[in-house]
């Protein structure tokens, strides 16, 4: 396979397939996580989303959402 003639999309796909073949699906995910740093500030976002809620309210919301999925 000559990589110089491959488009970036094709090259990325071939690379991901090679890593998945060598490491398996979970290994591929762990490998990719090393390079995907994410974005934003998790702590600030969490504080904004949970502002004013106590533990019981959070638990109730989780239980409510789980019931809707069933």
PDB file of N, H, CA, C and O in Angstrom:
ATOM      1  N   UNK A   1       0.852  -1.171   0.000  1.00  0.00           N
ATOM      2  CA  UNK A   1       0.000   0.000   0.000  1.00  0.00           C
ATOM      3  C   UNK A   1       0.899   1.236   0.000  1.00  0.00           C
ATOM      4  O   UNK A   1       1.786   1.356   0.846  1.00  0.00           O
ATOM      5  N   UNK A   2       0.683   2.131  -0.919  1.00  0.00           N
ATOM      6  H   UNK A   2      -0.037   2.033  -1.606  1.00  0.00           H
ATOM      7  CA  UNK A   2       1.477   3.344  -1.019  1.00  0.00           C
ATOM      8  C   UNK A   2       0.685   4.491  -0.395  1.00  0.00           C
ATOM      9  O   UNK A   2      -0.346   4.907  -0.926  1.00  0.00           O
ATOM     10  N   UNK A   3       1.177   4.995   0.735  1.00  0.00           N
ATOM     11  H   UNK A   3       2.013   4.657   1.165  1.00  0.00           H
ATOM     12  CA  UNK A   3       0.432   6.005   1.468  1.00  0.00           C
ATOM     13  C   UNK A   3       0.480   7.377   0.804  1.00  0.00           C
ATOM     14  O   UNK A   3      -0.394   8.207   1.054  1.00  0.00           O
ATOM     15  N   UNK A   4       1.476   7.633  -0.030  1.00  0.00           N
ATOM     16  H   UNK A   4       2.187   6.959  -0.233  1.00  0.00           H
ATOM     17  CA  UNK A   4       1.591   8.949  -0.653  1.00  0.00           C
ATOM     18  C   UNK A   4       0.442   9.236  -1.609  1.00  0.00           C
ATOM     19  O   UNK A   4       0.113  10.400  -1.837  1.00  0.00           O
ATOM     20  N   UNK A   5      -0.173   8.206  -2.169  1.00  0.00           N
ATOM     21  H   UNK A   5       0.094   7.260  -1.983  1.00  0.00           H
ATOM     22  CA  UNK A   5      -1.265   8.417  -3.110  1.00  0.00           C
ATOM     23  C   UNK A   5      -2.641   8.326  -2.454  1.00  0.00           C
ATOM     24  O   UNK A   5      -3.660   8.494  -3.123  1.00  0.00           O
ATOM     25  N   UNK A   6      -2.671   8.065  -1.166  1.00  0.00           N
ATOM     26  H   UNK A   6      -1.843   7.929  -0.623  1.00  0.00           H
ATOM     27  CA  UNK A   6      -3.944   7.951  -0.453  1.00  0.00           C
ATOM     28  C   UNK A   6      -4.409   9.326   0.011  1.00  0.00           C
ATOM     29  O   UNK A   6      -3.604  10.170   0.405  1.00  0.00           O
ATOM     30  N   UNK A   7      -5.710   9.534  -0.044  1.00  0.00           N
ATOM     31  H   UNK A   7      -6.364   8.849  -0.364  1.00  0.00           H
ATOM     32  CA  UNK A   7      -6.259  10.776   0.505  1.00  0.00           C
ATOM     33  C   UNK A   7      -6.176  10.692   2.027  1.00  0.00           C
ATOM     34  O   UNK A   7      -6.070   9.594   2.573  1.00  0.00           O
ATOM     35  N   UNK A   8      -6.222  11.822   2.718  1.00  0.00           N
ATOM     36  H   UNK A   8      -6.309  12.714   2.274  1.00  0.00           H
ATOM     37  CA  UNK A   8      -6.188  11.784   4.183  1.00  0.00           C
ATOM     38  C   UNK A   8      -7.300  10.924   4.789  1.00  0.00           C
ATOM     39  O   UNK A   8      -7.083  10.246   5.793  1.00  0.00           O
ATOM     40  N   UNK A   9      -8.477  10.949   4.187  1.00  0.00           N
ATOM     41  H   UNK A   9      -8.653  11.500   3.371  1.00  0.00           H
ATOM     42  CA  UNK A   9      -9.607  10.161   4.698  1.00  0.00           C
ATOM     43  C   UNK A   9      -9.311   8.672   4.581  1.00  0.00           C
ATOM     44  O   UNK A   9      -9.530   7.911   5.523  1.00  0.00           O
ATOM     45  N   UNK A  10      -8.816   8.265   3.422  1.00  0.00           N
ATOM     46  H   UNK A  10      -8.638   8.884   2.657  1.00  0.00           H
ATOM     47  CA  UNK A  10      -8.505   6.852   3.193  1.00  0.00           C
ATOM     48  C   UNK A  10      -7.352   6.419   4.090  1.00  0.00           C
ATOM     49  O   UNK A  10      -7.381   5.322   4.649  1.00  0.00           O
ATOM     50  N   UNK A  11      -6.346   7.262   4.233  1.00  0.00           N
ATOM     51  H   UNK A  11      -6.323   8.153   3.780  1.00  0.00           H
ATOM     52  CA  UNK A  11      -5.209   6.947   5.090  1.00  0.00           C
ATOM     53  C   UNK A  11      -5.644   6.770   6.535  1.00  0.00           C
ATOM     54  O   UNK A  11      -5.216   5.828   7.202  1.00  0.00           O
ATOM     55  N   UNK A  12      -6.504   7.678   7.028  1.00  0.00           N
ATOM     56  H   UNK A  12      -6.852   8.443   6.486  1.00  0.00           H
ATOM     57  CA  UNK A  12      -6.988   7.570   8.410  1.00  0.00           C
ATOM     58  C   UNK A  12      -7.784   6.286   8.611  1.00  0.00           C
ATOM     59  O   UNK A  12      -7.619   5.601   9.620  1.00  0.00           O
ATOM     60  N   UNK A  13      -8.648   5.960   7.652  1.00  0.00           N
ATOM     61  H   UNK A  13      -8.782   6.517   6.832  1.00  0.00           H
ATOM     62  CA  UNK A  13      -9.458   4.744   7.751  1.00  0.00           C
ATOM     63  C   UNK A  13      -8.573   3.506   7.789  1.00  0.00           C
ATOM     64  O   UNK A  13      -8.795   2.605   8.597  1.00  0.00           O
ATOM     65  N   UNK A  14      -7.564   3.460   6.912  1.00  0.00           N
ATOM     66  H   UNK A  14      -7.383   4.193   6.256  1.00  0.00           H
ATOM     67  CA  UNK A  14      -6.655   2.308   6.874  1.00  0.00           C
ATOM     68  C   UNK A  14      -5.872   2.204   8.182  1.00  0.00           C
ATOM     69  O   UNK A  14      -5.658   1.107   8.697  1.00  0.00           O
ATOM     70  N   UNK A  15      -5.446   3.347   8.716  1.00  0.00           N
ATOM     71  H   UNK A  15      -5.619   4.238   8.298  1.00  0.00           H
ATOM     72  CA  UNK A  15      -4.710   3.339   9.975  1.00  0.00           C
ATOM     73  C   UNK A  15      -5.550   2.846  11.138  1.00  0.00           C
ATOM     74  O   UNK A  15      -5.089   2.054  11.960  1.00  0.00           O
ATOM     75  N   UNK A  16      -6.787   3.322  11.201  1.00  0.00           N
ATOM     76  H   UNK A  16      -7.162   3.966  10.533  1.00  0.00           H
ATOM     77  CA  UNK A  16      -7.683   2.882  12.284  1.00  0.00           C
ATOM     78  C   UNK A  16      -7.979   1.392  12.180  1.00  0.00           C
ATOM     79  O   UNK A  16      -8.045   0.692  13.191  1.00  0.00           O
ATOM     80  N   UNK A  17      -8.157   0.914  10.959  1.00  0.00           N
ATOM     81  H   UNK A  17      -8.103   1.483  10.138  1.00  0.00           H
ATOM     82  CA  UNK A  17      -8.405  -0.519  10.768  1.00  0.00           C
ATOM     83  C   UNK A  17      -7.195  -1.339  11.202  1.00  0.00           C
ATOM     84  O   UNK A  17      -7.351  -2.401  11.804  1.00  0.00           O
ATOM     85  N   UNK A  18      -5.995  -0.858  10.902  1.00  0.00           N
ATOM     86  H   UNK A  18      -5.868   0.004  10.413  1.00  0.00           H
ATOM     87  CA  UNK A  18      -4.773  -1.569  11.287  1.00  0.00           C
ATOM     88  C   UNK A  18      -4.628  -1.623  12.809  1.00  0.00           C
ATOM     89  O   UNK A  18      -4.287  -2.665  13.368  1.00  0.00           O
ATOM     90  N   UNK A  19      -4.887  -0.502  13.472  1.00  0.00           N
ATOM     91  H   UNK A  19      -5.164   0.345  13.018  1.00  0.00           H
ATOM     92  CA  UNK A  19      -4.785  -0.475  14.933  1.00  0.00           C
ATOM     93  C   UNK A  19      -5.854  -1.366  15.550  1.00  0.00           C
ATOM     94  O   UNK A  19      -5.574  -2.094  16.502  1.00  0.00           O
ATOM     95  N   UNK A  20      -7.074  -1.321  15.023  1.00  0.00           N
ATOM     96  H   UNK A  20      -7.302  -0.729  14.250  1.00  0.00           H
ATOM     97  CA  UNK A  20      -8.154  -2.173  15.542  1.00  0.00           C
ATOM     98  C   UNK A  20      -7.811  -3.644  15.365  1.00  0.00           C
ATOM     99  O   UNK A  20      -8.092  -4.457  16.246  1.00  0.00           O
ATOM    100  N   UNK A  21      -7.214  -3.988  14.249  1.00  0.00           N
ATOM    101  H   UNK A  21      -6.985  -3.328  13.534  1.00  0.00           H
ATOM    102  CA  UNK A  21      -6.842  -5.377  14.000  1.00  0.00           C
ATOM    103  C   UNK A  21      -5.752  -5.820  14.974  1.00  0.00           C
ATOM    104  O   UNK A  21      -5.781  -6.944  15.476  1.00  0.00           O
ATOM    105  N   UNK A  22      -4.793  -4.936  15.239  1.00  0.00           N
ATOM    106  H   UNK A  22      -4.769  -4.023  14.831  1.00  0.00           H
ATOM    107  CA  UNK A  22      -3.685  -5.279  16.121  1.00  0.00           C
ATOM    108  C   UNK A  22      -4.076  -5.275  17.596  1.00  0.00           C
ATOM    109  O   UNK A  22      -3.604  -6.115  18.362  1.00  0.00           O
ATOM    110  N   UNK A  23      -4.930  -4.342  17.999  1.00  0.00           N
ATOM    111  H   UNK A  23      -5.314  -3.660  17.377  1.00  0.00           H
ATOM    112  CA  UNK A  23      -5.232  -4.171  19.418  1.00  0.00           C
ATOM    113  C   UNK A  23      -6.643  -4.577  19.833  1.00  0.00           C
ATOM    114  O   UNK A  23      -6.929  -4.697  21.024  1.00  0.00           O
ATOM    115  N   UNK A  24      -7.515  -4.787  18.869  1.00  0.00           N
ATOM    116  H   UNK A  24      -7.283  -4.689  17.902  1.00  0.00           H
ATOM    117  CA  UNK A  24      -8.911  -5.075  19.174  1.00  0.00           C
ATOM    118  C   UNK A  24      -9.667  -3.776  19.414  1.00  0.00           C
ATOM    119  O   UNK A  24      -9.056  -2.713  19.524  1.00  0.00           O
ATOM    120  N   UNK A  25     -10.995  -3.855  19.496  1.00  0.00           N
ATOM    121  H   UNK A  25     -11.492  -4.718  19.406  1.00  0.00           H
ATOM    122  CA  UNK A  25     -11.810  -2.649  19.642  1.00  0.00           C
ATOM    123  C   UNK A  25     -11.489  -1.827  20.890  1.00  0.00           C
ATOM    124  O   UNK A  25     -11.380  -0.603  20.810  1.00  0.00           O
ATOM    125  N   UNK A  26     -11.338  -2.477  22.029  1.00  0.00           N
ATOM    126  H   UNK A  26     -11.427  -3.471  22.094  1.00  0.00           H
ATOM    127  CA  UNK A  26     -11.050  -1.737  23.262  1.00  0.00           C
ATOM    128  C   UNK A  26      -9.667  -1.115  23.221  1.00  0.00           C
ATOM    129  O   UNK A  26      -9.468   0.002  23.698  1.00  0.00           O
ATOM    130  N   UNK A  27      -8.710  -1.838  22.652  1.00  0.00           N
ATOM    131  H   UNK A  27      -8.871  -2.745  22.264  1.00  0.00           H
ATOM    132  CA  UNK A  27      -7.367  -1.289  22.511  1.00  0.00           C
ATOM    133  C   UNK A  27      -7.362  -0.079  21.603  1.00  0.00           C
ATOM    134  O   UNK A  27      -6.644   0.888  21.856  1.00  0.00           O
ATOM    135  N   UNK A  28      -8.167  -0.126  20.533  1.00  0.00           N
ATOM    136  H   UNK A  28      -8.751  -0.912  20.328  1.00  0.00           H
ATOM    137  CA  UNK A  28      -8.284   1.016  19.623  1.00  0.00           C
ATOM    138  C   UNK A  28      -8.809   2.237  20.372  1.00  0.00           C
ATOM    139  O   UNK A  28      -8.272   3.334  20.224  1.00  0.00           O
ATOM    140  N   UNK A  29      -9.843   2.054  21.165  1.00  0.00           N
ATOM    141  H   UNK A  29     -10.280   1.163  21.285  1.00  0.00           H
ATOM    142  CA  UNK A  29     -10.416   3.173  21.919  1.00  0.00           C
ATOM    143  C   UNK A  29      -9.386   3.734  22.895  1.00  0.00           C
ATOM    144  O   UNK A  29      -9.223   4.951  22.989  1.00  0.00           O
ATOM    145  N   UNK A  30      -8.700   2.874  23.609  1.00  0.00           N
ATOM    146  H   UNK A  30      -8.832   1.885  23.533  1.00  0.00           H
ATOM    147  CA  UNK A  30      -7.689   3.351  24.564  1.00  0.00           C
ATOM    148  C   UNK A  30      -6.569   4.083  23.855  1.00  0.00           C
ATOM    149  O   UNK A  30      -6.065   5.085  24.362  1.00  0.00           O
ATOM    150  N   UNK A  31      -6.172   3.595  22.683  1.00  0.00           N
ATOM    151  H   UNK A  31      -6.582   2.781  22.271  1.00  0.00           H
ATOM    152  CA  UNK A  31      -5.138   4.250  21.889  1.00  0.00           C
ATOM    153  C   UNK A  31      -5.590   5.641  21.474  1.00  0.00           C
ATOM    154  O   UNK A  31      -4.837   6.605  21.608  1.00  0.00           O
ATOM    155  N   UNK A  32      -6.817   5.752  20.969  1.00  0.00           N
ATOM    156  H   UNK A  32      -7.429   4.969  20.860  1.00  0.00           H
ATOM    157  CA  UNK A  32      -7.323   7.047  20.522  1.00  0.00           C
ATOM    158  C   UNK A  32      -7.483   8.027  21.677  1.00  0.00           C
ATOM    159  O   UNK A  32      -7.283   9.228  21.496  1.00  0.00           O
ATOM    160  N   UNK A  33      -7.836   7.540  22.847  1.00  0.00           N
ATOM    161  H   UNK A  33      -7.998   6.564  22.994  1.00  0.00           H
ATOM    162  CA  UNK A  33      -8.018   8.421  23.997  1.00  0.00           C
ATOM    163  C   UNK A  33      -6.718   9.102  24.404  1.00  0.00           C
ATOM    164  O   UNK A  33      -6.746  10.146  25.056  1.00  0.00           O
ATOM    165  N   UNK A  34      -5.597   8.534  24.032  1.00  0.00           N
ATOM    166  H   UNK A  34      -5.575   7.686  23.502  1.00  0.00           H
ATOM    167  CA  UNK A  34      -4.322   9.153  24.359  1.00  0.00           C
ATOM    168  C   UNK A  34      -4.130  10.455  23.596  1.00  0.00           C
ATOM    169  O   UNK A  34      -3.372  11.322  24.032  1.00  0.00           O
ATOM    170  N   UNK A  35      -4.809  10.603  22.462  1.00  0.00           N
ATOM    171  H   UNK A  35      -5.425   9.900  22.109  1.00  0.00           H
ATOM    172  CA  UNK A  35      -4.609  11.760  21.609  1.00  0.00           C
ATOM    173  C   UNK A  35      -5.801  12.704  21.597  1.00  0.00           C
ATOM    174  O   UNK A  35      -5.689  13.834  21.120  1.00  0.00           O
ATOM    175  N   UNK A  36      -6.937  12.261  22.112  1.00  0.00           N
ATOM    176  H   UNK A  36      -7.029  11.344  22.500  1.00  0.00           H
ATOM    177  CA  UNK A  36      -8.139  13.089  22.159  1.00  0.00           C
ATOM    178  C   UNK A  36      -8.224  13.716  23.547  1.00  0.00           C
ATOM    179  O   UNK A  36      -8.587  13.043  24.512  1.00  0.00           O
ATOM    180  N   UNK A  37      -7.897  14.979  23.647  1.00  0.00           N
ATOM    181  H   UNK A  37      -7.602  15.525  22.862  1.00  0.00           H
ATOM    182  CA  UNK A  37      -7.867  15.611  24.957  1.00  0.00           C
ATOM    183  C   UNK A  37      -9.203  16.216  25.358  1.00  0.00           C
ATOM    184  O   UNK A  37      -9.392  16.586  26.517  1.00  0.00           O
ATOM    185  N   UNK A  38     -10.123  16.321  24.423  1.00  0.00           N
ATOM    186  H   UNK A  38      -9.969  16.020  23.482  1.00  0.00           H
ATOM    187  CA  UNK A  38     -11.412  16.910  24.737  1.00  0.00           C
ATOM    188  C   UNK A  38     -11.327  18.425  24.716  1.00  0.00           C
ATOM    189  O   UNK A  38     -10.300  19.004  24.361  1.00  0.00           O
ATOM    190  N   UNK A  39     -12.414  19.046  25.099  1.00  0.00           N
ATOM    191  H   UNK A  39     -13.248  18.575  25.387  1.00  0.00           H
ATOM    192  CA  UNK A  39     -12.450  20.504  25.100  1.00  0.00           C
ATOM    193  C   UNK A  39     -13.325  20.988  26.233  1.00  0.00           C
ATOM    194  O   UNK A  39     -14.159  20.246  26.751  1.00  0.00           O
ATOM    195  N   UNK A  40     -13.132  22.223  26.611  1.00  0.00           N
ATOM    196  H   UNK A  40     -12.455  22.826  26.190  1.00  0.00           H
ATOM    197  CA  UNK A  40     -13.963  22.800  27.653  1.00  0.00           C
ATOM    198  C   UNK A  40     -13.388  22.569  29.037  1.00  0.00           C
ATOM    199  O   UNK A  40     -12.299  22.018  29.193  1.00  0.00           O
ATOM    200  N   UNK A  41     -14.131  22.997  30.024  1.00  0.00           N
ATOM    201  H   UNK A  41     -15.016  23.445  29.897  1.00  0.00           H
ATOM    202  CA  UNK A  41     -13.735  22.869  31.422  1.00  0.00           C
ATOM    203  C   UNK A  41     -14.812  22.058  32.129  1.00  0.00           C
ATOM    204  O   UNK A  41     -15.865  22.585  32.488  1.00  0.00           O
ATOM    205  N   UNK A  42     -14.540  20.778  32.323  1.00  0.00           N
ATOM    206  H   UNK A  42     -13.685  20.350  32.032  1.00  0.00           H
ATOM    207  CA  UNK A  42     -15.526  19.870  32.901  1.00  0.00           C
ATOM    208  C   UNK A  42     -16.012  20.358  34.266  1.00  0.00           C
ATOM    209  O   UNK A  42     -17.206  20.296  34.561  1.00  0.00           O
ATOM    210  N   UNK A  43     -15.096  20.837  35.086  1.00  0.00           N
ATOM    211  H   UNK A  43     -14.127  20.887  34.846  1.00  0.00           H
ATOM    212  CA  UNK A  43     -15.463  21.252  36.435  1.00  0.00           C
ATOM    213  C   UNK A  43     -16.446  22.418  36.407  1.00  0.00           C
ATOM    214  O   UNK A  43     -17.439  22.406  37.135  1.00  0.00           O
ATOM    215  N   UNK A  44     -16.183  23.416  35.581  1.00  0.00           N
ATOM    216  H   UNK A  44     -15.377  23.426  34.990  1.00  0.00           H
ATOM    217  CA  UNK A  44     -17.085  24.558  35.480  1.00  0.00           C
ATOM    218  C   UNK A  44     -18.445  24.137  34.916  1.00  0.00           C
ATOM    219  O   UNK A  44     -19.489  24.584  35.392  1.00  0.00           O
ATOM    220  N   UNK A  45     -18.422  23.265  33.888  1.00  0.00           N
ATOM    221  H   UNK A  45     -17.574  22.901  33.502  1.00  0.00           H
ATOM    222  CA  UNK A  45     -19.683  22.806  33.295  1.00  0.00           C
ATOM    223  C   UNK A  45     -20.506  22.018  34.301  1.00  0.00           C
ATOM    224  O   UNK A  45     -21.718  22.209  34.399  1.00  0.00           O
ATOM    225  N   UNK A  46     -19.856  21.136  35.047  1.00  0.00           N
ATOM    226  H   UNK A  46     -18.871  20.981  34.967  1.00  0.00           H
ATOM    227  CA  UNK A  46     -20.556  20.335  36.059  1.00  0.00           C
ATOM    228  C   UNK A  46     -21.152  21.240  37.127  1.00  0.00           C
ATOM    229  O   UNK A  46     -22.310  21.076  37.511  1.00  0.00           O
ATOM    230  N   UNK A  47     -20.362  22.195  37.605  1.00  0.00           N
ATOM    231  H   UNK A  47     -19.421  22.329  37.293  1.00  0.00           H
ATOM    232  CA  UNK A  47     -20.864  23.111  38.637  1.00  0.00           C
ATOM    233  C   UNK A  47     -22.072  23.899  38.129  1.00  0.00           C
ATOM    234  O   UNK A  47     -23.024  24.115  38.879  1.00  0.00           O
ATOM    235  N   UNK A  48     -22.045  24.330  36.869  1.00  0.00           N
ATOM    236  H   UNK A  48     -21.271  24.155  36.260  1.00  0.00           H
ATOM    237  CA  UNK A  48     -23.155  25.085  36.291  1.00  0.00           C
ATOM    238  C   UNK A  48     -24.401  24.207  36.189  1.00  0.00           C
ATOM    239  O   UNK A  48     -25.505  24.655  36.500  1.00  0.00           O
ATOM    240  N   UNK A  49     -24.224  22.955  35.754  1.00  0.00           N
ATOM    241  H   UNK A  49     -23.328  22.592  35.502  1.00  0.00           H
ATOM    242  CA  UNK A  49     -25.373  22.057  35.580  1.00  0.00           C
ATOM    243  C   UNK A  49     -25.997  21.644  36.902  1.00  0.00           C
ATOM    244  O   UNK A  49     -27.212  21.468  36.987  1.00  0.00           O
ATOM    245  N   UNK A  50     -25.182  21.490  37.927  1.00  0.00           N
ATOM    246  H   UNK A  50     -24.195  21.633  37.858  1.00  0.00           H
ATOM    247  CA  UNK A  50     -25.673  20.984  39.212  1.00  0.00           C
ATOM    248  C   UNK A  50     -25.927  22.074  40.242  1.00  0.00           C
ATOM    249  O   UNK A  50     -26.269  21.782  41.388  1.00  0.00           O
ATOM    250  N   UNK A  51     -25.764  23.317  39.844  1.00  0.00           N
ATOM    251  H   UNK A  51     -25.486  23.554  38.913  1.00  0.00           H
ATOM    252  CA  UNK A  51     -25.915  24.442  40.771  1.00  0.00           C
ATOM    253  C   UNK A  51     -27.297  24.406  41.437  1.00  0.00           C
ATOM    254  O   UNK A  51     -28.327  24.326  40.768  1.00  0.00           O
ATOM    255  N   UNK A  52     -27.285  24.465  42.745  1.00  0.00           N
ATOM    256  H   UNK A  52     -26.448  24.530  43.289  1.00  0.00           H
ATOM    257  CA  UNK A  52     -28.525  24.517  43.498  1.00  0.00           C
ATOM    258  C   UNK A  52     -29.179  23.164  43.749  1.00  0.00           C
ATOM    259  O   UNK A  52     -30.215  23.102  44.412  1.00  0.00           O
ATOM    260  N   UNK A  53     -28.600  22.077  43.235  1.00  0.00           N
ATOM    261  H   UNK A  53     -27.759  22.127  42.696  1.00  0.00           H
ATOM    262  CA  UNK A  53     -29.188  20.749  43.441  1.00  0.00           C
ATOM    263  C   UNK A  53     -28.488  20.050  44.595  1.00  0.00           C
ATOM    264  O   UNK A  53     -27.282  20.200  44.789  1.00  0.00           O
ATOM    265  N   UNK A  54     -29.256  19.287  45.355  1.00  0.00           N
ATOM    266  H   UNK A  54     -30.236  19.165  45.197  1.00  0.00           H
ATOM    267  CA  UNK A  54     -28.634  18.469  46.388  1.00  0.00           C
ATOM    268  C   UNK A  54     -28.555  17.026  45.890  1.00  0.00           C
ATOM    269  O   UNK A  54     -29.078  16.700  44.825  1.00  0.00           O
ATOM    270  N   UNK A  55     -27.907  16.182  46.658  1.00  0.00           N
ATOM    271  H   UNK A  55     -27.482  16.447  47.523  1.00  0.00           H
ATOM    272  CA  UNK A  55     -27.683  14.792  46.244  1.00  0.00           C
ATOM    273  C   UNK A  55     -29.005  14.073  45.982  1.00  0.00           C
ATOM    274  O   UNK A  55     -29.115  13.343  44.997  1.00  0.00           O
ATOM    275  N   UNK A  56     -29.992  14.260  46.823  1.00  0.00           N
ATOM    276  H   UNK A  56     -29.902  14.853  47.623  1.00  0.00           H
ATOM    277  CA  UNK A  56     -31.271  13.571  46.656  1.00  0.00           C
ATOM    278  C   UNK A  56     -31.948  13.977  45.353  1.00  0.00           C
ATOM    279  O   UNK A  56     -32.531  13.135  44.670  1.00  0.00           O
ATOM    280  N   UNK A  57     -31.879  15.253  45.003  1.00  0.00           N
ATOM    281  H   UNK A  57     -31.406  15.938  45.558  1.00  0.00           H
ATOM    282  CA  UNK A  57     -32.472  15.718  43.744  1.00  0.00           C
ATOM    283  C   UNK A  57     -31.768  15.102  42.544  1.00  0.00           C
ATOM    284  O   UNK A  57     -32.412  14.742  41.558  1.00  0.00           O
ATOM    285  N   UNK A  58     -30.463  14.982  42.626  1.00  0.00           N
ATOM    286  H   UNK A  58     -29.940  15.274  43.427  1.00  0.00           H
ATOM    287  CA  UNK A  58     -29.694  14.375  41.538  1.00  0.00           C
ATOM    288  C   UNK A  58     -30.067  12.904  41.399  1.00  0.00           C
ATOM    289  O   UNK A  58     -30.273  12.417  40.287  1.00  0.00           O
ATOM    290  N   UNK A  59     -30.154  12.195  42.523  1.00  0.00           N
ATOM    291  H   UNK A  59     -29.987  12.591  43.426  1.00  0.00           H
ATOM    292  CA  UNK A  59     -30.532  10.774  42.499  1.00  0.00           C
ATOM    293  C   UNK A  59     -31.932  10.607  41.915  1.00  0.00           C
ATOM    294  O   UNK A  59     -32.163   9.707  41.108  1.00  0.00           O
ATOM    295  N   UNK A  60     -32.851  11.455  42.311  1.00  0.00           N
ATOM    296  H   UNK A  60     -32.663  12.186  42.967  1.00  0.00           H
ATOM    297  CA  UNK A  60     -34.223  11.380  41.791  1.00  0.00           C
ATOM    298  C   UNK A  60     -34.247  11.593  40.279  1.00  0.00           C
ATOM    299  O   UNK A  60     -34.977  10.906  39.565  1.00  0.00           O
ATOM    300  N   UNK A  61     -33.460  12.534  39.795  1.00  0.00           N
ATOM    301  H   UNK A  61     -32.866  13.092  40.375  1.00  0.00           H
ATOM    302  CA  UNK A  61     -33.393  12.795  38.350  1.00  0.00           C
ATOM    303  C   UNK A  61     -32.829  11.589  37.595  1.00  0.00           C
ATOM    304  O   UNK A  61     -33.325  11.232  36.526  1.00  0.00           O
ATOM    305  N   UNK A  62     -31.806  10.974  38.148  1.00  0.00           N
ATOM    306  H   UNK A  62     -31.404  11.263  39.017  1.00  0.00           H
ATOM    307  CA  UNK A  62     -31.223   9.778  37.523  1.00  0.00           C
ATOM    308  C   UNK A  62     -32.265   8.662  37.452  1.00  0.00           C
ATOM    309  O   UNK A  62     -32.433   8.030  36.409  1.00  0.00           O
ATOM    310  N   UNK A  63     -32.953   8.424  38.549  1.00  0.00           N
ATOM    311  H   UNK A  63     -32.817   8.937  39.397  1.00  0.00           H
ATOM    312  CA  UNK A  63     -33.973   7.372  38.575  1.00  0.00           C
ATOM    313  C   UNK A  63     -35.096   7.674  37.590  1.00  0.00           C
ATOM    314  O   UNK A  63     -35.584   6.764  36.919  1.00  0.00           O
ATOM    315  N   UNK A  64     -35.507   8.913  37.491  1.00  0.00           N
ATOM    316  H   UNK A  64     -35.110   9.652  38.036  1.00  0.00           H
ATOM    317  CA  UNK A  64     -36.552   9.305  36.571  1.00  0.00           C
ATOM    318  C   UNK A  64     -36.136   9.049  35.119  1.00  0.00           C
ATOM    319  O   UNK A  64     -36.927   8.542  34.324  1.00  0.00           O
ATOM    320  N   UNK A  65     -34.910   9.397  34.782  1.00  0.00           N
ATOM    321  H   UNK A  65     -34.267   9.810  35.427  1.00  0.00           H
ATOM    322  CA  UNK A  65     -34.430   9.182  33.411  1.00  0.00           C
ATOM    323  C   UNK A  65     -34.298   7.695  33.094  1.00  0.00           C
ATOM    324  O   UNK A  65     -34.557   7.277  31.966  1.00  0.00           O
ATOM    325  N   UNK A  66     -33.901   6.906  34.068  1.00  0.00           N
ATOM    326  H   UNK A  66     -33.691   7.245  34.984  1.00  0.00           H
ATOM    327  CA  UNK A  66     -33.783   5.462  33.853  1.00  0.00           C
ATOM    328  C   UNK A  66     -35.155   4.844  33.580  1.00  0.00           C
ATOM    329  O   UNK A  66     -35.279   3.965  32.727  1.00  0.00           O
ATOM    330  N   UNK A  67     -36.176   5.294  34.292  1.00  0.00           N
ATOM    331  H   UNK A  67     -36.075   6.008  34.985  1.00  0.00           H
ATOM    332  CA  UNK A  67     -37.530   4.775  34.103  1.00  0.00           C
ATOM    333  C   UNK A  67     -38.040   5.104  32.700  1.00  0.00           C
ATOM    334  O   UNK A  67     -38.739   4.292  32.094  1.00  0.00           O
ATOM    335  N   UNK A  68     -37.701   6.279  32.179  1.00  0.00           N
ATOM    336  H   UNK A  68     -37.133   6.939  32.671  1.00  0.00           H
ATOM    337  CA  UNK A  68     -38.152   6.682  30.837  1.00  0.00           C
ATOM    338  C   UNK A  68     -37.541   5.803  29.752  1.00  0.00           C
ATOM    339  O   UNK A  68     -38.147   5.624  28.696  1.00  0.00           O
ATOM    340  N   UNK A  69     -36.356   5.253  29.991  1.00  0.00           N
ATOM    341  H   UNK A  69     -35.864   5.399  30.850  1.00  0.00           H
ATOM    342  CA  UNK A  69     -35.692   4.414  28.998  1.00  0.00           C
ATOM    343  C   UNK A  69     -36.307   3.021  28.918  1.00  0.00           C
ATOM    344  O   UNK A  69     -36.182   2.344  27.898  1.00  0.00           O
ATOM    345  N   UNK A  70     -36.960   2.599  29.969  1.00  0.00           N
ATOM    346  H   UNK A  70     -37.062   3.149  30.798  1.00  0.00           H
ATOM    347  CA  UNK A  70     -37.531   1.241  30.019  1.00  0.00           C
ATOM    348  C   UNK A  70     -38.776   1.119  29.221  1.00  0.00           C
ATOM    349  O   UNK A  70     -39.371   0.043  29.165  1.00  0.00           O
TER     350      UNK A  70
END
